Amino acid sequence: MKRLFFLFFMLLSLSFSNAQIPKNGFYTYKIVYVESNGKLSGICKVLIKNNKITVSRPAAANASDIKYERVVEGIILKHQKSGKWIIGKNEKDKFAKEIGGCSDGPIEVDFKNKIIYLC
């Protein structure tokens, strides 16, 4: 009985630790540039609609009428090798050898902590 309870608890905790795709809508996320050793580098607006995502950041820091420029857009995928959420251009990107960082691979998204990792 203890093993069954332990197994149930472990499965339940794993399901909560792996954040799911948020509902459709606009969100504010943090931008972290990988080369800055994980330091917060700003904020961005994120639009999620079904399995598509658009990330935009302020175009000018001192503008009175803040306009946003599109940084990246694509489809939300779960990377097969790492299990991390990524922004891909097509379904094949979920099999990419490298993701995030300053690689040529898809961009990593942390839905739990609301972070977009850019280069």
Buried (B, 14 or more C-beta within 10 A) or exposed (E): EEEEEEEEEEEEEEEEEEEEBEEEEEBEBBBBBBEEEEEEBBBBBBBBEEEEBBBBBBEEEEEEEEEEEEBBEBBBBEBEEEEBBBBBEEEEBBEBEEBBBEEEBBBBBBBEEBBBBBE
